[in-house]
Amino acid sequence: MTSPARQVALAIDALRHGWPVTFPGAFTLLPAETGLGAEAHAPRMLISSARAVTLKLANQREAAVPDAPVLIRAASPFDLPLARAIADPALDLVHPMKGPFVAEPMGSGEAARAAMELARLAGVLPAYLVDPVPAGEAQEVYAADLAAWKDTARLTIATRAHLPVAACDSAEIVAFRSADDLREHVALVIGDQRGERPPLVRLHSECLTGDILGSLKCDCGPQLDAALAAMADEAQRGGWGVLLYLRQEGRGIGLINKLRAYRLQDQGFDTVDANNRLGLPTEARDFPVAARMLALLGVSAIRLMTNNPAKVAALAAEGVGVTERVPHQLPPNPHNARYLDTKRDRTGHLLR
């Protein structure tokens, strides 16, 4: 028997490859973005609530459930080219005339929400053809399986080693892995771990463009460097620090979708609206994973370097004692000033 967590892993892999998944008793879904088969077509599509708002379909929902996915039907069946035009805002100008569509009642809300989550985890746009192939041809998964896949108890320390870095030549790196999740998170421990003194901690979600390529569109790279410097200074004064480097690119929407959001930002949309036009959430990071990493390191209380009160609340909800919120603000540049303003004005960051 395949475990529930392994069922989710197989479903994520299927979506990345463009293969269908089926939720028994609900529907079979073919991802609009990656779906294979020139002959594939279906009478209905499943799209996210946020994308439905962009397409002016939210007011047609019969059940007024916030953030509920939307089932739509057109006069003729959807094929994959049309499905992709509906799913991808980059094609909005190429295919401006969409519809008319009718939103149908949603009889499988839990499965529909799980389907949106699976698309995000796979890094593909959250839109599907509904019942384009028989269920027997698709990878089976249940909505309840996601809870098993996300269970942080499955995360363990895989290995650890001495890693001299520019900020501290005596740092230690600790790698974490979960059996059915390909993301491998790491922690960098700076200074000598002392149980009586809460460490300075930074939760840093990976940002290829900012951390590695020096992007000026965000403040991720400078925040990473400043956090390591602060921890090294803390170690010099007898304390210690932990940087948790979380594999959650783009606040959890993945690299490809983050870059799609960048393209929309170039058209004038802010960070929040760009994500929503893609049909994706503004915030999708997994903070329970960070709490589990801290627990495995033997850390129960921390001083958290963040400007985001939601991080403090999320860790507190997982049993981590945040004894102090340490502000971590850096000067803006001409390319990220609007991004930082959006953080302050729309996502609750404490920035001046």
LOKEZA-173193 format. One line per 4 residues: for each residue x, y negated, z negated of N, C-alpha, C. Coordinates in pm, whole numbers, plus 50000, padded with zeros to 5 digits. Example, Ala and Ser with C-alpha at 12.3 -4.5 7.8 and 13.67 -1.06 7.14 Angstrom:
<pts>
51319 50569 49220 51230 50450 49220 51320 50330 49220  51285 50225 49292 51367 50106 49286 51290 49997 49213
</pts>
This chain:
<pts>
50084 50119 50000 50000 50000 50000 50088 49874 50000  50055 49778 50084 50127 49652 50086 50075 49562 49975  50164 49502 49897 50123 49418 49785 50056 49290 49835  49973 49225 49753 49911 49098 49794 50013 48993 49834
50123 48982 49759 50225 48882 49794 50288 48914 49929  50311 49043 49956 50368 49081 50085 50268 49055 50198  50139 49068 50171 50037 49037 50272 50047 48890 50315  50069 48802 50218 50084 48659 50249 50210 48635 50331
50320 48699 50291 50445 48683 50366 50427 48728 50510  50358 48837 50531 50334 48887 50667 50242 48792 50744  50144 48734 50675 50053 48640 50741 50127 48513 50783  50215 48462 50697 50295 48344 50731 50382 48374 50854
50443 48491 50854 50526 48531 50967 50442 48542 51094  50322 48595 51082 50233 48607 51199 50200 48470 51257  50168 48374 51172 50134 48241 51221 50252 48175 51290  50372 48192 51236 50492 48136 51300 50513 48195 51439
50477 48322 51455 50494 48389 51584 50375 48368 51679  50269 48307 51629 50152 48285 51715 50056 48402 51718  50063 48488 51618 49975 48604 51612 49855 48574 51521  49744 48643 51542 49624 48616 51462 49632 48675 51322
49558 48615 51231 49539 48669 51097 49390 48684 51073  49353 48779 50990 49212 48799 50960 49188 48797 50810  49082 48730 50770 49033 48730 50632 48910 48821 50631  48922 48945 50584 48811 49040 50590 48683 48983 50530
48575 48999 50603 48446 48947 50558 48423 48802 50591  48524 48735 50646 48511 48592 50677 48530 48567 50826  48655 48565 50872 48683 48540 51013 48824 48581 51049  48850 48586 51178 48984 48608 51232 49029 48479 51297
49154 48441 51274 49202 48309 51315 49328 48320 51399  49335 48241 51507 49454 48231 51590 49506 48089 51579  49632 48068 51537 49681 47931 51519 49681 47853 51650  49627 47732 51646 49617 47650 51767 49754 47612 51821
49848 47583 51731 49978 47536 51777 50063 47645 51840  50073 47759 51775 50166 47863 51819 50097 47979 51889  49964 47978 51893 49888 48092 51943 49930 48138 52082  49930 48269 52099 49970 48329 52225 49848 48384 52298
49857 48387 52433 49751 48446 52513 49680 48342 52597  49710 48339 52726 49647 48241 52815 49496 48261 52821  49452 48384 52794 49308 48413 52802 49237 48387 52670  49309 48350 52566 49248 48331 52435 49147 48217 52437
49030 48244 52386 48927 48140 52374 48831 48182 52263  48758 48085 52210 48667 48111 52100 48558 48004 52098  48441 48037 52048 48332 47937 52044 48350 47832 51935  48437 47861 51836 48452 47768 51724 48599 47746 51691
48625 47634 51624 48757 47603 51570 48745 47569 51423  48852 47595 51348 48861 47555 51208 48971 47449 51198  48936 47332 51145 49033 47224 51129 49026 47173 50985  49130 47101 50945 49134 47050 50808 49041 46930 50792
49009 46901 50667 48927 46785 50636 48991 46656 50686  49122 46643 50663 49191 46520 50702 49188 46500 50853  49206 46608 50929 49200 46596 51075 49057 46567 51120  48960 46621 51050 48820 46593 51082 48788 46445 51065
48845 46383 50963 48824 46240 50942 48880 46162 51062  49001 46200 51108 49061 46133 51223 48974 46147 51347  48911 46264 51364 48827 46289 51481 48684 46243 51460  48658 46173 51349 48525 46119 51317 48420 46230 51304
48462 46342 51245 48371 46454 51225 48332 46474 51079  48398 46403 50989 48374 46427 50846 48229 46401 50808  48165 46303 50872 48028 46271 50834 47928 46374 50883  47973 46473 50964 47882 46576 51011 47880 46698 50920
47967 46700 50820 47972 46817 50733 47842 46829 50654  47783 46948 50657 47657 46966 50587 47678 46980 50437  47791 47036 50397 47822 47048 50254 47923 46941 50218  47883 46850 50133 47970 46737 50098 48073 46782 49993
48169 46861 50036 48275 46911 49948 48403 46838 49984  48463 46764 49892 48586 46691 49924 48696 46784 49973  48763 46741 50078 48879 46813 50133 48847 46951 50186  48721 46980 50212 48685 47111 50265 48719 47119 50413
48779 47229 50460 48800 47246 50603 48667 47240 50678  48675 47214 50807 48554 47192 50887 48553 47289 51005  48439 47353 51024 48417 47446 51134 48345 47371 51244  48403 47366 51364 48341 47289 51472 48312 47378 51592
48207 47338 51666 48165 47408 51787 48147 47306 51898  48181 47345 52020 48164 47257 52136 48063 47321 52231  48031 47250 52339 47934 47301 52436 47986 47425 52507  48117 47434 52524 48179 47551 52587 48293 47598 52498
48339 47723 52513 48443 47776 52424 48573 47696 52430  48645 47698 52319 48776 47636 52310 48880 47733 52367  48972 47681 52449 49090 47759 52483 49210 47698 52410  49327 47758 52422 49442 47710 52345 49487 47569 52384
49491 47533 52514 49528 47393 52546 49436 47291 52482  49304 47317 52484 49212 47224 52420 49231 47225 52269  49250 47343 52213 49270 47353 52067 49392 47274 52024  49499 47281 52104 49620 47206 52069 49598 47056 52081
49522 47014 52178 49491 46871 52192 49410 46820 52074  49325 46907 52019 49245 46869 51902 49331 46867 51776  49427 46958 51768 49508 46972 51646 49620 46871 51636  49679 46831 51748 49804 46754 51746 49780 46608 51779
49800 46517 51684 49778 46374 51711 49872 46316 51816  49985 46385 51844 50074 46338 51949 50006 46344 52085  49898 46424 52096 49825 46437 52222 49699 46352 52226  49677 46270 52123 49555 46191 52118 49544 46094 52235
49657 46034 52275 49653 45939 52386 49647 46011 52520  49705 46129 52528 49701 46208 52651 49561 46263 52675  49495 46302 52567 49359 46358 52574 49268 46277 52481  49236 46153 52518 49160 46067 52426 49014 46108 52411
48958 46172 52512 48816 46208 52509 48803 46352 52458  48758 46365 52335 48739 46497 52276 48592 46510 52235  48537 46628 52255 48400 46650 52212 48300 46631 52325  48171 46623 52290 48120 46617 52152 48130 46752 52082
48156 46743 51951 48163 46862 51868 48053 46854 51762  48012 46969 51716 47916 46979 51606 47982 47055 51493  47975 47000 51374 48029 47069 51257 47925 47166 51204  47964 47291 51186 47872 47394 51140 47890 47420 50990
47788 47475 50925 47801 47507 50782 47916 47605 50759  47987 47587 50650 48101 47671 50618 48058 47778 50520  48058 47903 50564 48016 48011 50477 48130 48081 50405  48254 48045 50440 48371 48112 50381 48472 48008 50336
48428 47924 50242 48511 47812 50201 48644 47852 50142  48647 47957 50060 48772 47997 49996 48871 48047 50101  48823 48125 50195 48911 48175 50302 48959 48059 50390  48872 47962 50416 48910 47847 50499 49019 47765 50432
49007 47743 50303 49111 47669 50231 49243 47746 50231  49233 47877 50213 49354 47959 50217 49419 47954 50355  49339 47948 50459 49393 47938 50595 49469 47808 50615  49419 47699 50560 49489 47571 50569 49623 47577 50495
49622 47644 50379 49744 47657 50300 49846 47743 50373  49801 47850 50435 49892 47937 50510 49956 47861 50626  49879 47779 50694 49935 47701 50805 50044 47607 50754  50019 47542 50641 50120 47452 50584 50246 47529 50547
50230 47643 50484 50345 47724 50444 50423 47774 50566  50352 47798 50675 50418 47842 50798 50479 47726 50875  50445 47603 50836 50499 47486 50904 50432 47456 51037  50308 47504 51055 50235 47477 51179 50115 47389 51150
50059 47331 51255 49944 47243 51238 49824 47322 51187  49746 47267 51094 49636 47340 51032 49509 47339 51118  49510 47418 51224 49395 47429 51314 49398 47566 51378  49280 47625 51396 49271 47763 51445 49154 47780 51542
49170 47871 51638 49056 47929 51706 48995 48032 51612  48862 48036 51607 48792 48126 51514 48735 48245 51590  48772 48364 51549 48728 48491 51607 48759 48503 51756  48885 48476 51796 48920 48492 51937 48955 48637 51974
48986 48719 51874 49022 48859 51897 48955 48944 51790  48940 49074 51813 48885 49161 51709 48972 49162 51584  48909 49176 51469 48982 49174 51343 49089 49281 51336  49067 49392 51401 49163 49502 51397 49295 49471 51465
49300 49362 51542 49423 49324 51611 49503 49220 51533  49458 49185 51414 49519 49074 51340 49579 49122 51208  49671 49042 51155 49731 49067 51024 49629 49036 50915  49604 49131 50829 49502 49114 50725 49559 49040 50604
49479 48949 50550 49517 48876 50430 49389 48831 50359  49396 48820 50229 49282 48773 50150 49318 48640 50083  49218 48557 50062 49243 48428 49998 49307 48447 49861  49264 48549 49788 49317 48573 49654 49463 48614 49656
49514 48659 49771 49654 48702 49778 49751 48587 49754  49708 48465 49785 49797 48350 49769 49843 48332 49625  49757 48364 49531 49794 48349 49390 49911 48440 49355  49911 48561 49409 50021 48654 49383 50149 48605 49449
50139 48550 49571 50258 48502 49641 50319 48382 49568  50235 48300 49508 50283 48180 49439 50326 48205 49295  50304 48322 49244 50334 48352 49104 50482 48325 49076  50510 48226 48994 50649 48188 48969 50725 48293 48889
50655 48385 48826 50724 48491 48752 50808 48578 48846  50777 48572 48974 50851 48651 49073 50986 48588 49107  51006 48461 49067 51131 48392 49095 51238 48436 48995  51355 48471 49045 51464 48514 48958 51595 48448 49002
51693 48451 48912 51826 48404 48949 51894 48512 49032  51938 48475 49153 52003 48571 49242 52154 48575 49218  52213 48458 49198 52357 48452 49172 52394 48313 49122  52515 48300 49070 52565 48170 49026 52716 48168 49044
52770 48046 49063 52914 48035 49089 52962 47894 49057  53090 47881 49032 53153 47750 49016 53153 47679 49151  53111 47551 49154 53108 47475 49278 53158 47333 49252  53285 47305 49278 53333 47167 49263 53268 47078 49369
53212 46967 49325 53150 46870 49417 53213 46734 49391  53187 46640 49483 53251 46510 49472 53222 46443 49338  53101 46460 49287 53064 46393 49162 53127 46460 49041  53152 46592 49050 53204 46667 48933 53269 46795 48981
53398 46811 48954 53468 46928 49007 53450 47053 48922  53369 47043 48815 53345 47161 48732 53198 47204 48735  53125 47162 48838 52982 47194 48846 52962 47343 48873  52844 47390 48837 52805 47530 48863 52678 47529 48946
52672 47613 49050 52553 47625 49132 52484 47756 49098  52351 47750 49088 52270 47867 49053 52164 47883 49163  52157 48000 49224 52062 48024 49332 51945 48109 49282  51825 48075 49330 51702 48142 49288 51632 48199 49410
51568 48315 49391 51500 48378 49503 51378 48454 49455  51275 48457 49541 51155 48535 49516 51139 48634 49631  51093 48753 49602 51099 48863 49699 51033 48831 49833  50916 48768 49833 50842 48749 49958 50839 48604 50005
50926 48521 49952 50935 48380 49991 51077 48355 50042  51087 48315 50168 51220 48297 50228 51292 48173 50178  51222 48083 50108 51287 47964 50055 51374 48002 49935  51499 47960 49939 51592 47988 49830 51632 47856 49765
51581 47832 49645 51607 47708 49572 51739 47720 49497  51800 47605 49468 51924 47608 49390 51920 47501 49281  52001 47523 49179 52023 47424 49074 52173 47396 49068  52208 47270 49046 52346 47233 49022 52355 47185 48879
52435 47256 48799 52450 47223 48657 52581 47147 48640  52572 47028 48584 52689 46942 48565 52710 46919 48416  52826 46953 48367 52856 46940 48224 52830 47070 48150  52862 47070 48024 52844 47189 47941 52704 47193 47883
52636 47303 47907 52498 47317 47860 52496 47323 47707  52421 47229 47651 52409 47223 47505 52261 47225 47470  52222 47322 47390 52082 47338 47358 52021 47224 47280  52103 47152 47203 52047 47048 47116 52024 46916 47189
52074 46899 47307 52061 46773 47380 51989 46796 47512  51868 46736 47532 51797 46756 47659 51880 46705 47776  51892 46783 47881 51972 46740 47995 51902 46633 48077  51982 46559 48151 51930 46468 48252 51896 46552 48373
51772 46547 48419 51725 46637 48526 51666 46557 48640  51699 46599 48760 51640 46543 48882 51579 46656 48964  51450 46645 48997 51386 46735 49092 51400 46672 49229  51478 46733 49315 51505 46675 49446 51458 46771 49554
51353 46734 49626 51305 46817 49736 51392 46792 49859  51429 46899 49926 51524 46889 50036 51477 46789 50142  51573 46719 50200 51545 46623 50306 51663 46629 50403  51650 46709 50506 51759 46723 50602 51802 46589 50660
51703 46508 50697 51735 46381 50762 51803 46284 50667  51760 46280 50541 51817 46187 50446 51941 46238 50376  51937 46364 50331 52048 46420 50254 52170 46450 50340  52147 46496 50463 52257 46542 50548 52291 46441 50657
52188 46386 50723 52212 46301 50839 52218 46153 50807  52193 46117 50682 52203 45976 50642 52090 45890 50691  51970 45947 50707 51855 45870 50753 51829 45749 50663  51793 45638 50726 51757 45516 50653 51606 45502 50637
51528 45599 50689 51383 45589 50681 51330 45620 50541  51411 45686 50458 51369 45720 50323 51482 45683 50226  51463 45716 50100 51568 45688 50001 51625 45817 49943  51603 45930 50013 51641 46060 49957 51791 46077 49940
51868 46045 50044 52012 46062 50035 52074 45979 49923  52045 45848 49919 52099 45767 49808 52052 45815 49671  51926 45861 49661 51878 45912 49533 51955 46036 49490  51984 46124 49585 52060 46245 49554 52199 46209 49504
52267 46120 49574 52403 46081 49534 52402 46011 49398  52305 45923 49377 52298 45849 49251 52266 45942 49134  52182 46043 49159 52148 46138 49052 52271 46217 49010  52348 46264 49107 52469 46340 49074 52571 46253 49001
52582 46128 49043 52676 46036 48975 52632 46012 48832  52500 45995 48811 52449 45972 48675 52472 46094 48587  52455 46213 48642 52477 46336 48564 52625 46353 48530  52713 46318 48626 52856 46326 48598 52894 46229 48486
52835 46110 48489 52861 46012 48383 52808 46063 48249  52692 46128 48254 52634 46186 48133 52728 46293 48075  52785 46374 48164 52877 46479 48119 53002 46419 48056  53049 46309 48110 53167 46242 48054 53141 46195 47911
53016 46168 47881 52980 46118 47747 52928 46230 47656  52954 46355 47695 52919 46468 47610 52785 46531 47639  52711 46479 47735 52582 46537 47772 52596 46629 47892  52486 46654 47958 52488 46738 48077 52367 46710 48163
52368 46762 48285 52259 46736 48377 52231 46855 48467  52110 46858 48522 52069 46965 48613 51998 46903 48732  52050 46928 48851 51982 46889 48973 51912 47013 49029  51780 47007 49041 51706 47115 49105 51683 47076 49251
51743 47153 49341 51728 47124 49484 51624 47221 49539  51504 47166 49564 51387 47246 49598 51367 47249 49749  51344 47367 49803 51328 47382 49948 51185 47348 49988  51154 47218 49981 51019 47169 50008 51028 47046 50098
51079 47067 50217 51100 46957 50312 50970 46882 50338  50984 46749 50345 50867 46667 50380 50755 46672 50277  50793 46678 50149 50692 46692 50042 50606 46815 50062  50666 46919 50118 50597 47046 50130 50531 47074 50263
50543 46982 50362 50477 47007 50491 50574 47065 50593  50703 47073 50561 50801 47132 50652 50867 47030 50741  50982 47069 50796 51063 46977 50876 50991 46932 51004  50935 47026 51080 50872 46990 51207 50757 46893 51185
50672 46924 51088 50559 46835 51063 50604 46701 51005  50714 46701 50929 50766 46573 50880 50811 46485 50997  50877 46546 51092 50922 46469 51209 50804 46423 51294  50698 46504 51299 50576 46459 51365 50518 46336 51294
50523 46339 51161 50477 46224 51085 50564 46101 51113  50695 46122 51127 50783 46011 51163 50740 45948 51296  50705 46033 51391 50661 45981 51521 50537 45894 51506  50445 45937 51421 50326 45857 51396 50359 45728 51322
50457 45734 51233 50500 45612 51164 50557 45512 51263  50622 45561 51368 50673 45471 51471 50560 45400 51545  50439 45458 51539 50323 45397 51602 50250 45302 51508  50299 45292 51384 50241 45195 51291 50171 45253 51170
50157 45385 51162 50091 45447 51047 50188 45459 50930  50138 45443 50807 50226 45464 50693 50237 45612 50662  50315 45646 50560 50342 45786 50529 50214 45865 50503  50124 45809 50424 50001 45878 50387 49914 45900 50510
49890 45795 50587 49802 45808 50703 49862 45898 50810  49994 45897 50825 50058 45984 50923 50034 46131 50887  50054 46166 50760 50029 46304 50718 49884 46343 50741  49794 46253 50707 49652 46284 50719 49608 46299 50864
49665 46221 50954 49632 46237 51095 49676 46373 51148  49780 46429 51087 49824 46564 51122 49735 46671 51059  49644 46627 50972 49560 46722 50902 49624 46781 50779  49730 46715 50731 49809 46770 50621 49797 46683 50496
49822 46741 50379 49812 46664 50254 49929 46566 50238  49906 46462 50162 50012 46366 50131 50117 46426 50040  50074 46511 49950 50163 46573 49851 50134 46722 49846  50233 46804 49875 50212 46949 49873 50328 47022 49808
50404 46953 49724 50519 47018 49662 50477 47111 49548  50560 47210 49522 50531 47315 49425 50615 47291 49300  50561 47215 49205 50636 47185 49084 50643 47300 48983  50547 47395 48982 50565 47511 48894 50694 47588 48922
50740 47588 49047 50867 47653 49078 50981 47586 49001  50979 47452 48994 51081 47379 48919 51077 47416 48772  50957 47428 48717 50944 47465 48576 51001 47605 48551  50976 47696 48643 51030 47832 48629 51183 47831 48637
51239 47751 48728 51384 47742 48738 51445 47692 48607  51383 47591 48548 51432 47539 48421 51425 47645 48312  51315 47720 48310 51299 47825 48209 51408 47932 48224  51439 47968 48349 51543 48068 48372 51681 48018 48331
51698 47885 48333 51823 47826 48288 51826 47805 48136  51716 47836 48070 51709 47818 47926 51682 47675 47884  51616 47598 47971 51588 47457 47944 51439 47439 47917  51405 47385 47802 51264 47364 47769 51227 47217 47756
51327 47131 47735 51303 46987 47721 51404 46913 47807  51358 46806 47873 51444 46736 47968 51420 46585 47961  51518 46512 48015 51500 46370 48046 51495 46363 48198  51380 46325 48251 51354 46340 48394 51382 46211 48471
51468 46220 48571 51498 46107 48657 51392 46100 48767  51299 46009 48755 51192 45997 48855 51121 45863 48842  51063 45820 48952 50973 45703 48951 50829 45748 48965  50807 45879 48967 50677 45936 48998 50613 45998 48873
50514 45932 48815 50448 45988 48696 50385 46124 48721  50348 46152 48846 50286 46282 48877 50384 46397 48852  50513 46374 48872 50612 46477 48842 50616 46506 48692  50611 46401 48613 50611 46418 48468 50490 46500 48426
50372 46463 48478 50249 46533 48442 50253 46679 48489  50305 46702 48610 50309 46838 48664 50399 46928 48581  50514 46877 48539 50604 46958 48456 50547 46980 48317  50485 46875 48262 50423 46889 48129 50314 46996 48132
50238 47001 48242 50132 47101 48256 50188 47242 48260  50314 47256 48299 50379 47388 48304 50458 47418 48177  50445 47333 48076 50509 47360 47949 50648 47303 47932  50693 47218 48025 50825 47156 48013 50809 47026 47932
50889 47011 47830 50883 46889 47750 50966 46778 47813  50899 46675 47861 50969 46560 47921 50984 46456 47810  51101 46450 47750 51121 46360 47637 51141 46215 47681  51178 46196 47808 51201 46061 47858 51189 46061 48010
51124 45958 48064 51127 45936 48209 51235 45832 48236  51335 45871 48312 51446 45782 48343 51423 45723 48483  51399 45592 48494 51376 45531 48628 51492 45560 48722  51457 45577 48849 51559 45615 48947 51535 45539 49078
51534 45407 49066 51505 45322 49181 51633 45265 49241  51639 45266 49374 51752 45212 49446 51706 45101 49540  51794 45010 49577 51753 44898 49662 51700 44946 49798  51599 44880 49852 51547 44918 49984 51641 44870 50094
51619 44923 50214 51686 44871 50332 51578 44834 50434  51611 44768 50542 51507 44724 50638 51424 44839 50696  51478 44961 50695 51408 45073 50756 51317 45148 50659  51341 45137 50529 51258 45214 50435 51174 45126 50342
51175 44995 50364 51100 44905 50275 50951 44939 50276  50895 44964 50394 50752 44997 50400 50723 45132 50336  50814 45226 50356 50801 45358 50295 50796 45347 50143  50883 45264 50085 50883 45246 49940 50759 45171 49893
50714 45075 49973 50590 45004 49938 50472 45100 49936  50470 45195 50030 50362 45294 50035 50368 45384 49912  50490 45423 49872 50504 45501 49749 50442 45427 49630  50471 45298 49622 50423 45218 49509 50271 45198 49517
50222 45162 49636 50083 45119 49648 49983 45234 49668  50030 45347 49722 49934 45452 49757 49958 45585 49688  50076 45608 49636 50101 45737 49570 50147 45721 49425  50133 45601 49369 50148 45582 49226 50289 45577 49172
50390 45559 49257 50527 45549 49207 50548 45417 49135  50627 45422 49030 50653 45302 48948 50775 45230 49004  50750 45147 49103 50856 45072 49170 50825 44923 49160  50930 44845 49146 50910 44701 49136 50920 44638 49275
</pts>
